[in-house]
Amino acid sequence: MKKALLIICCTGLIFACGTQKSDTTSQTSSTVASKQLDVTEYAETITSEQLKTDLYIYASDEFEGRGTGDPGQKKAVNFLKERYIALGIPAAQSNNDYFQNVPLEKLGAPDVSFSVNNKDYKTVDDFVSISSPKDGSLNTNEIIYAGYGIEDDAYSSYTDLDIKGKIVFIKSGEPIDADGNYVITGTKEGSKWSNFRQAYASKRDIAKEKGAAALLVYYPEIYAMATARFGGASGAISLKGNADDMYYFLVNTDLAKNILPSIEAEEKNQTIKMPVRLEYKNVSEQISSENVAAIIKGSEKPEEYIVISAHLDHEGIKNGEIYNGADDDGSGSVALLEIADAFKTAVKNGQGPKRSIVFLHVTGEEKGLLGSRYYTDIDPIFPLANTVANLNIDMIGRVDPKHEDGDGNYVYLIGSDKLSSELHTISEEVNNKYMQMEFDYTFNADDDPNRFYYRSDHYNFAKNNIPVIFYFNGTHADYHKPTDTPDKIRYDLLQNRTRLIFYTAWELANRDNRIVVDKATE
């Protein structure tokens, strides 16, 4: 699972947010469609023994931590491909290629000359480039200050403001009224514009859509994090071809106050007259990586797709130590193989799914959800409009400290009720019928400070109004450390959680009607 990087509710119909245990009394709900077929026959082909066999290979030292674009990651994608071939499950792409090429680039520190108001500034010390634009230059005598840089139904920073071809300067956060309430929500709780993982990218995208030539952002809360990630030869990776025509810099306090001394308090739009000179040279290195995608075609509704995903990469080798990533996300990767095997067994028995099942292993999750973003935003193998749901698996092989004293028969669910009330209901009923597992919704809360909803690959589907469920065991002492090894996996729990996901996918694939999206966002 991705760390908190820059990119970057519960309905109450069934349960409220918080740790909940499923009601095991509802064993025969009318919502669950799989009545005549005993699907447990296929679920029971998912075994701890096979999961363990695969994971001891996939998270071995031979795979070198599966660093994005590194030789170990190439071994990982070939392992996945060979397993699908052995299972007799075809490639998802029409050219019979299991690999969806994802062009990436490794960001080096750009060569930048930047002068504002006749004062020269240095990269990292004073500003950091957080995009990978083309080589170029800007010379102007004005900067447009656009306050918070927000465009929302309840508030806009860009009313009567033309920023096309201009340098735009904005700050973090969102407006608060005289009573201390956030203007957009009307309450003491901020909107998405207060959460940097959402606001950071959204504010950039708005300025870009409006044609800004450059965007300068004063975001002191995250400046240190940004310099660590993007400031030097850090090995940060982004999608190639996703380069901005717009320059995008975070600026420190000294530079921000040179532009506008009252930046902390100022919200009013204004044109600031001062000379700005920028020369930019990109020094990125092109690398390649791959998503791995296989498919079982539906027997009745083959043009509707259930996408089950897991990320195939991890941290690679750091300071000579291999980060094996057994839980993160070796556990999800091998779970996906076992789910595929179970569906294939059903096909062999003439009981294959009505809808198509796509098995999607995505690259670059650890670098910013890059593989899933490439799939959803740039090159979907199957139309997003025909994608019924995404079930995303990221760390399901361990127990976190909160649950150490129990039997481990739990899983965190995130996102099930965000877009479709029906998906949430189905998820609960499937669990009640087959697994009786404790569903912990702690991280599903809108005010969860960890913001896990935005930190794994399901989010790129959710932002496109595709209903999602994110399955997660929580973090632990070995999270993102070289000690995340396969000997520490609870294979009994990995088996049970994998079976749960299979049952849920089976139900979604075989229902008469496609689930309804009743909470679509703009």
C-alpha positions in Angstrom: 0.0 0.0 0.0 1.1 3.5 -0.8 2.4 5.7 2.0 0.8 9.2 2.4 2.2 10.7 -0.8 1.3 13.9 -2.8 -0.5 13.2 -5.8 -1.9 12.3 -4.7 -19.3 8.0 5.1 -21.3 5.6 6.0 -25.0 5.7 4.9 -26.4 4.2 8.0 -28.6 1.9 5.9 -27.0 -1.1 7.4 -24.3 0.1 9.9 -22.9 3.3 11.1 -19.2 4.1 10.8 -17.0 2.3 13.3 -16.0 -1.2 14.2 -19.0 -3.4 13.3 -19.6 -7.1 13.3 -21.9 -8.4 10.7 -25.4 -9.6 11.8 -25.1 -13.4 11.3 -28.9 -13.9 11.7 -29.6 -12.8 8.1 -28.5 -15.9 6.3 -31.0 -16.0 3.4 -31.5 -12.4 2.2 -33.5 -11.9 -1.0 -30.7 -9.6 -2.2 -28.3 -12.5 -2.7 -28.8 -14.0 -6.1 -26.8 -17.2 -5.8 -29.5 -19.5 -4.4 -29.6 -22.6 -6.7 -25.9 -23.0 -7.1 -23.7 -24.1 -4.2 -20.9 -21.6 -4.9 -18.9 -22.8 -1.8 -17.6 -25.6 -4.0 -15.6 -23.0 -5.9 -14.7 -20.9 -2.9 -13.2 -23.9 -1.2 -10.7 -24.3 -4.0 -9.1 -21.2 -2.5 -6.6 -22.7 0.0 -4.0 -21.4 2.4 -1.6 -24.0 1.0 -1.7 -22.6 -2.6 -1.6 -19.0 -1.4 1.5 -19.8 0.7 3.2 -21.5 -2.2 2.6 -18.6 -4.5 3.5 -15.9 -1.9 6.8 -17.6 -0.9 7.8 -17.2 -4.6 6.3 -13.8 -5.2 7.8 -12.2 -2.1 11.1 -14.0 -2.3 14.5 -12.3 -2.4 14.7 -13.4 -6.1 12.0 -10.8 -6.9 14.1 -8.0 -5.3 11.2 -6.2 -3.7 9.4 -5.7 -7.1 10.5 -2.1 -7.4 8.6 -0.2 -10.1 10.4 -0.6 -13.4 13.3 -2.6 -11.8 14.4 -6.2 -12.8 12.5 -7.7 -9.9 9.3 -6.1 -11.0 9.8 -7.7 -14.5 10.2 -11.1 -12.8 6.9 -10.4 -10.9 4.9 -9.6 -14.1 6.3 -12.7 -15.8 5.4 -14.8 -12.9 1.8 -13.5 -13.0 1.6 -14.0 -16.8 2.8 -17.6 -16.5 0.3 -18.4 -13.8 -2.6 -17.1 -15.9 -1.4 -19.1 -18.9 -1.2 -22.2 -16.7 -4.7 -21.6 -15.4 -6.0 -21.2 -19.0 -7.2 -17.7 -18.4 -6.7 -15.5 -21.5 -5.1 -12.0 -21.6 -7.6 -9.1 -21.3 -6.3 -7.2 -24.3 -7.5 -8.0 -27.8 -3.9 -8.6 -29.0 -3.6 -11.5 -26.5 -0.9 -9.6 -24.6 -1.2 -9.9 -20.8 1.0 -6.8 -20.4 -0.5 -3.3 -20.6 2.5 -1.1 -21.1 2.6 1.8 -18.7 5.2 4.4 -19.8 6.8 6.1 -16.9 9.6 8.5 -16.2 12.0 8.8 -13.2 12.2 12.4 -12.1 15.6 13.9 -11.6 16.0 17.4 -10.2 15.2 19.8 -13.1 17.6 22.5 -14.1 15.7 25.6 -13.2 16.6 29.3 -13.2 13.8 31.2 -11.4 13.7 34.9 -10.5 10.8 36.8 -8.9 10.8 40.5 -8.3 14.5 40.7 -9.3 15.5 38.1 -6.7 16.9 34.7 -7.7 15.6 31.6 -6.0 17.0 28.1 -5.8 15.3 24.8 -6.3 14.7 22.8 -3.1 15.8 25.7 -0.9 13.1 28.0 -2.1 10.7 26.1 -4.4 10.2 22.6 -5.7 8.9 21.4 -9.1 6.3 18.8 -8.6 5.4 18.1 -12.2 7.4 17.1 -15.2 6.8 19.8 -17.8 8.5 20.3 -21.1 11.6 22.4 -21.5 10.7 26.1 -21.8 10.8 29.6 -20.4 8.5 32.3 -19.1 9.0 36.0 -18.9 6.3 38.2 -17.6 5.6 41.3 -15.4 2.6 40.1 -13.5 1.3 37.3 -11.3 -2.4 36.6 -10.8 -3.3 35.9 -7.2 -6.3 33.6 -7.0 -6.7 33.1 -3.3 -7.4 29.4 -2.4 -7.5 28.3 -6.0 -10.9 26.7 -5.5 -13.7 26.1 -8.0 -16.8 24.7 -6.2 -20.6 25.1 -6.4 -20.5 26.9 -3.1 -17.4 29.0 -3.7 -15.1 30.0 -6.6 -11.7 31.7 -6.5 -11.9 32.3 -10.2 -15.0 34.4 -10.6 -14.4 37.0 -13.4 -10.8 36.0 -13.5 -9.0 35.1 -16.7 -5.8 33.2 -16.1 -5.1 31.8 -19.5 -1.4 32.1 -20.2 -0.7 33.7 -16.9 1.4 32.8 -13.8 -1.1 32.0 -11.0 -0.4 32.1 -7.3 -2.6 30.3 -4.8 -2.5 29.1 -1.2 -3.6 26.0 0.7 -6.8 25.6 2.6 -10.3 27.0 2.1 -12.3 30.0 3.3 -13.8 30.3 6.8 -16.6 32.7 7.7 -16.7 35.2 10.6 -18.4 32.5 12.8 -15.6 30.0 12.2 -17.5 27.8 9.9 -16.1 26.6 6.6 -17.9 28.5 3.8 -18.2 25.4 1.5 -19.7 23.0 4.1 -21.4 25.6 6.4 -20.0 23.7 9.4 -16.9 23.4 11.6 -15.7 20.5 9.4 -13.7 21.3 6.3 -14.5 20.0 2.8 -12.2 18.1 0.5 -10.4 21.4 -0.1 -8.8 21.1 3.3 -7.4 17.6 2.7 -4.1 18.0 0.8 -4.4 14.6 -0.9 -7.5 15.7 -2.7 -7.0 19.5 -2.8 -3.4 19.3 -4.0 -4.3 17.6 -7.3 -7.7 19.3 -7.7 -6.4 22.8 -7.4 -3.7 22.0 -9.9 -6.2 20.5 -12.3 -8.5 23.5 -12.1 -5.6 26.0 -12.9 -4.5 23.7 -15.8 -8.0 23.5 -17.2 -8.3 27.3 -17.1 -5.1 27.6 -19.1 -2.6 28.8 -16.6 1.0 28.9 -17.8 2.4 28.2 -14.3 1.0 27.6 -10.9 2.8 28.6 -7.7 1.3 27.1 -4.5 2.0 28.2 -1.0 1.4 25.1 1.0 3.7 25.3 4.1 2.1 22.3 5.8 3.6 19.9 3.2 6.6 21.7 1.8 9.1 19.5 3.6 7.3 16.4 2.4 7.4 17.7 -1.2 11.1 18.5 -1.2 11.8 15.0 0.1 9.8 13.5 -2.7 10.4 15.8 -5.6 13.3 18.0 -4.6 16.4 16.1 -5.9 17.5 12.9 -7.6 14.9 11.1 -5.4 13.9 8.5 -7.8 10.3 9.8 -7.8 8.3 8.3 -10.7 5.4 9.7 -12.7 3.5 8.8 -15.8 5.3 9.7 -19.0 3.2 11.6 -21.5 1.3 13.0 -18.5 3.7 15.9 -18.5 2.1 19.3 -17.9 2.3 22.2 -20.3 1.9 24.1 -17.1 4.7 24.6 -14.7 3.8 23.6 -11.1 5.9 24.7 -8.1 5.5 24.6 -4.4 7.1 27.7 -2.9 8.5 28.4 0.6 7.4 31.2 2.9 10.2 33.6 1.8 9.3 33.4 -1.8 5.5 33.5 -1.1 5.9 36.7 1.0 8.1 38.3 -1.6 5.2 37.9 -4.0 2.4 38.9 -1.5 3.5 39.9 2.0 -0.1 39.4 3.3 -0.4 35.9 1.9 -1.5 34.4 5.2 -4.6 36.5 5.5 -5.3 37.6 1.9 -8.2 36.0 0.1 -9.1 38.6 -2.5 -8.1 38.1 -6.1 -5.6 40.6 -7.5 -3.0 41.2 -10.1 0.5 41.6 -8.7 2.9 43.6 -10.8 6.4 42.3 -10.6 9.0 40.8 -13.0 9.2 37.0 -13.2 11.7 35.0 -15.2 11.7 31.2 -15.5 14.0 28.9 -17.5 13.2 25.2 -17.1 15.0 22.1 -18.4 13.5 18.6 -17.8 16.1 15.9 -16.9 13.7 13.0 -16.5 14.7 9.4 -17.4 12.2 7.2 -19.3 11.5 3.8 -17.8 8.9 1.1 -18.6 6.5 -0.9 -16.5 3.5 -3.0 -17.0 0.0 -3.7 -15.7 -1.0 -7.4 -16.0 -4.6 -8.1 -17.0 -6.5 -11.3 -17.6 -10.2 -11.9 -18.2 -12.9 -14.5 -17.9 -15.7 -13.5 -20.2 -19.2 -13.5 -19.0 -21.7 -16.0 -20.3 -24.7 -13.7 -20.5 -23.5 -10.1 -20.0 -19.9 -10.2 -21.4 -19.9 -6.4 -22.0 -20.3 -5.7 -18.3 -17.1 -6.0 -16.2 -16.2 -6.6 -12.5 -12.6 -5.5 -12.1 -10.7 -7.1 -9.2 -7.4 -5.4 -8.6 -4.2 -5.6 -6.6 -0.9 -3.8 -7.0 2.1 -5.9 -8.1 4.9 -3.6 -7.1 6.6 -2.8 -3.8 9.6 -0.7 -2.6 12.4 -2.7 -4.3 15.9 -2.5 -2.7 16.9 0.3 -0.4 20.3 0.7 1.1 21.1 -2.9 0.1 18.1 -4.3 1.9 15.3 -6.1 0.0 11.8 -4.9 0.8 9.9 -8.2 0.1 6.4 -6.7 0.5 4.7 -10.0 1.4 1.7 -8.3 2.9 2.0 -5.1 0.8 0.8 -6.3 -1.7 2.1 -9.8 -2.2 -1.0 -10.9 -0.3 -3.4 -9.2 -2.7 -1.4 -10.4 -5.8 -1.7 -14.0 -4.9 -5.3 -13.7 -3.7 -6.1 -12.4 -7.1 -4.6 -15.5 -8.7 -6.6 -17.8 -6.4 -9.9 -16.0 -7.1 -9.1 -16.3 -10.8 -8.5 -20.1 -10.4 -11.9 -20.4 -8.6 -13.8 -18.7 -11.3 -12.0 -20.8 -13.9 -13.0 -23.9 -12.1 -16.6 -22.8 -12.3 -16.2 -22.1 -16.0 -15.0 -25.7 -16.5 -18.1 -26.9 -14.8 -20.3 -24.9 -17.1 -21.2 -22.4 -14.3 -19.1 -19.4 -15.3 -20.0 -15.9 -14.3 -22.7 -14.0 -16.2 -20.6 -10.8 -16.3 -17.0 -10.7 -17.2 -14.3 -10.7 -14.5 -11.2 -8.7 -15.1 -8.1 -9.6 -13.0 -6.0 -6.5 -13.0 -2.5 -6.3 -11.4 -1.4 -2.7 -11.5 2.1 -1.3 -11.3 3.3 1.9 -9.7 0.9 2.0 -6.7 3.8 2.7 -4.4 4.8 5.7 -6.6 1.4 7.3 -6.6 -1.3 4.9 -7.9 0.2 5.2 -11.4 -0.8 1.9 -13.0 -4.4 2.2 -12.0 -4.5 5.9 -13.0 -3.1 4.9 -16.4 -5.9 2.3 -16.7 -8.7 4.6 -15.7 -7.6 7.9 -17.1 -5.5 7.2 -20.1 -6.0 3.7 -21.6 -8.9 1.7 -20.2 -8.8 -1.8 -21.6 -12.6 -2.0 -21.2 -15.0 1.0 -21.1 -15.4 2.6 -17.7 -19.1 3.1 -18.5 -19.4 -0.7 -18.6 -17.4 -1.3 -15.4 -19.9 -2.4 -12.7 -17.5 -2.3 -9.7 -13.9 -2.5 -8.6 -12.9 -4.8 -5.7 -9.4 -3.8 -4.7 -7.1 -5.9 -2.5 -4.2 -4.3 -0.7 -2.7 -6.0 2.3 -5.0 -8.8 3.6 -2.5 -11.3 5.1 -1.7 -9.9 8.6 -3.3 -8.6 11.8 -3.0 -5.0 12.9 -2.4 -4.0 16.6 -6.1 -3.2 17.1 -7.1 -6.8 16.5 -4.1 -8.7 18.0 -6.2 -9.9 21.0 -8.9 -11.4 18.8 -9.1 -14.4 16.5 -8.1 -12.3 13.5 -11.4 -13.0 11.7 -11.9 -9.4 10.5 -11.1 -7.1 7.6 -11.3 -3.4 7.1 -13.8 -2.4 4.5 -13.4 1.0 2.8 -15.6 2.7 0.2 -18.4 0.1 0.0 -21.1 2.7 0.7 -19.5 5.8 -0.9 -21.1 5.5 -4.3 -23.6 2.6 -4.2 -25.9 1.8 -1.2 -26.7 -1.5 -3.0 -23.0 -2.5 -3.1 -22.7 -2.0 0.6 -25.9 -4.0 1.3 -24.7 -6.9 -1.0 -21.3 -6.9 0.7 -22.9 -7.3 4.1 -25.3 -9.9 3.0 -22.7 -12.0 1.3 -20.6 -11.9 4.4 -23.5 -12.9 6.6 -24.4 -15.8 4.3 -20.9 -17.3 3.8 -18.1 -16.0 6.1 -19.5 -14.2 9.2 -16.4 -12.1 9.3 -16.1 -8.9 11.4 -16.3 -5.9 9.1 -14.4 -2.9 10.6 -15.4 0.4 9.0 -13.1 2.6 11.1 -11.1 3.8 8.1 -14.2 4.3 6.0 -15.2 7.4 8.0 -14.9 10.7 6.1 -12.8 12.2 8.9 -10.4 9.3 9.1 -7.0 11.0 9.4 -5.2 8.2 7.5 -7.3 9.0 4.4 -6.9 5.4 3.2 -9.8 5.8 0.8 -7.5 8.0 -1.3 -4.4 5.8 -0.9 -4.9 2.7 -2.9 -5.8 1.8 -6.5 -9.6 1.7 -6.0 -9.6 5.5 -5.8 -8.9 5.9 -9.5 -12.1 3.9 -10.2 -14.1 5.7 -7.5 -13.3 9.1 -8.8 -14.9 7.9 -12.1 -18.1 7.0 -10.2 -17.4 3.3 -10.3 -18.5 1.6 -7.0 -15.5 0.2 -5.1 -14.7 -1.9 -2.0 -11.2 -1.7 -0.6 -10.2 -4.8 1.5 -7.4 -4.1 4.0 -6.0 -5.6 7.2 -4.5 -2.4 8.5 -0.9 -1.4 9.0 1.5 -3.2 11.3 5.1 -3.0 12.6 6.5 -4.3 9.3 4.6 -2.0 7.0 7.0 -0.6 4.4 10.0 -2.3 6.0 12.3 -5.1 4.8 10.7 -7.2 7.6 7.5 -7.6 5.6 8.3 -11.2 4.8 6.1 -14.2 3.8 6.8 -16.2 7.1 4.8 -13.5 9.0 1.6 -14.0 6.9 -1.4 -15.5 8.6 -2.4 -17.9 5.7 -5.6 -19.0 7.4 -6.8 -15.3 7.4 -5.5 -14.8 3.9 -7.6 -17.7 2.8 -10.7 -16.5 4.5 -10.4 -12.9 3.3 -9.8 -14.2 -0.3 -12.8 -16.4 -0.2 -14.9 -13.4 1.0 -13.8 -11.4 -2.0 -14.5 -14.3 -4.3 -18.1 -14.6 -2.9 -18.7 -10.9 -3.3 -17.4 -10.9 -6.9 -19.5 -13.9 -7.7 -22.6 -12.2 -6.4 -21.9 -9.0 -8.4 -21.2 -11.0 -11.5 -24.3 -13.2 -11.4 -27.0 -10.8 -10.3 -29.8 -10.2 -12.8 -29.4 -6.4 -12.6 -26.3 -4.3 -12.5 -25.8 -2.6 -9.1 -27.1 1.0 -9.0 -24.9 4.0 -8.5 -27.0 6.3 -6.3 -24.3 8.5 -4.9 -22.5 9.7 -8.0 -20.1 12.6 -7.5 -19.5 15.3 -10.1 
